[in-house]
Structure formats: C-alpha cells, structure tokens
C-alpha cells in the first residue's frame, strides 16, 4: 500500500506541474498531445502522456523498483 501511495503522490505532482506549465498557452491542434514522457524519482518511474484536448495526463505505466515488505 505504501508503494501505491508513493506512486500516486508523484503522479499528482506531474499533473500539477503540467497544469501550471500550460497556463496562458493557447490551444494549438497540432500540439494536441505530447509524446510519451518519463519521470523518475527515488524508486519510482512513470511513463505518461499529456493530452491537451481534454486537459488530462495519462499515466501509461508505473514501476516501483523498491523492495515490497510483506505484512506478517
């Protein structure tokens, strides 16, 4: 569960950063979606795409490279 929360927190920060970066930039249909981008922090790596038509960030893949601890 801790790994999932870590991934979700990083994904939310990416979404917030994309939103701020797009403020005041007019929509251009030729730039309606980004290519696949990657972001890594600590043990987490995310692959995502920005879709400006619907103002969304699509998380395509999330990988956590940390060791999962089992509850006993």
C-alpha positions in Angstrom: 0.0 0.0 0.0 2.9 2.4 0.8 4.3 1.9 -2.7 0.9 2.7 -4.3 0.6 5.9 -2.3 4.2 6.9 -3.3 3.3 6.4 -7.0 0.1 8.3 -6.7 1.8 11.2 -5.0 4.4 11.5 -7.7 1.7 11.2 -10.4 -0.2 14.0 -8.8 2.9 16.3 -8.8 3.3 15.6 -12.5 -0.3 16.5 -13.2 0.1 19.7 -11.2 3.3 20.7 -13.0 1.7 20.1 -16.4 -1.2 22.3 -15.5 1.0 25.2 -14.4 3.2 24.9 -17.5 0.1 25.2 -19.7 -1.4 28.3 -18.1 -1.8 31.1 -20.7 -0.7 28.9 -23.6 -3.3 28.9 -26.3 -4.5 25.6 -27.6 -3.0 24.5 -30.9 -4.5 21.4 -32.6 -1.1 20.5 -34.0 0.2 20.1 -30.4 -2.9 18.3 -29.1 -0.9 15.5 -27.3 2.7 15.0 -26.3 4.8 12.0 -27.0 5.4 9.5 -24.2 7.5 11.1 -21.4 9.2 9.6 -18.4 9.8 10.8 -14.9 11.8 9.1 -12.2 12.2 9.9 -8.6 13.7 7.6 -6.0 12.5 4.1 -6.6 9.5 5.2 -8.8 9.5 5.6 -12.6 6.4 6.8 -14.5 5.7 6.9 -18.2 3.0 9.4 -19.2 1.4 11.4 -22.0 -0.1 14.8 -21.9 -3.4 15.3 -23.8 -4.2 19.0 -24.1 -7.6 18.4 -25.9 -9.1 17.2 -22.6 -6.6 18.7 -20.2 -5.5 15.3 -18.9 -2.3 13.5 -18.1 -2.5 9.8 -18.9 -0.3 7.6 -16.7 0.7 4.8 -19.1 2.9 2.8 -16.8 4.2 3.0 -13.2 7.1 1.0 -12.0 8.3 0.9 -8.3 11.8 -0.6 -8.0 11.7 -0.8 -4.2 11.5 -3.9 -2.2 8.0 -4.8 -1.1 7.6 -5.7 2.5 5.1 -8.3 3.4 2.8 -7.8 6.4 3.2 -10.7 8.8 
